[in-house]
């Protein structure tokens, strides 16, 4: 008997391009230059210029890695709580944990840098 099922392809391996490494290096530099206060709603003064530039570089990294839209944000620092200044604490459930793939992607980019 034949079947009409479509085989599932294995996940593609991460391809780290020179553009991705350049964007990641710039993200690390901008992260160190961040002057934001922790996010407190509703009196949050807004993001600093470094964070705005960080998100611009994150967009470049996202495009260079050619990830699907549901992988946004594409990297998360393993040594920082997920709700640090860039992520409002009320935005997601308190028990939410970052995807292991995002942390592993960060570590892979760190090794490649």
Secondary structure, DSSP 8 states (H G I E B T S, - for coil): -----------------HHHHHHHHHHHHHHHT-------SSS-----HHHHHHHHHHHHHHHHHT--GGG-S----TTS-TTSTTS-TTTS-TT----HHHHHHHHHHHHH-
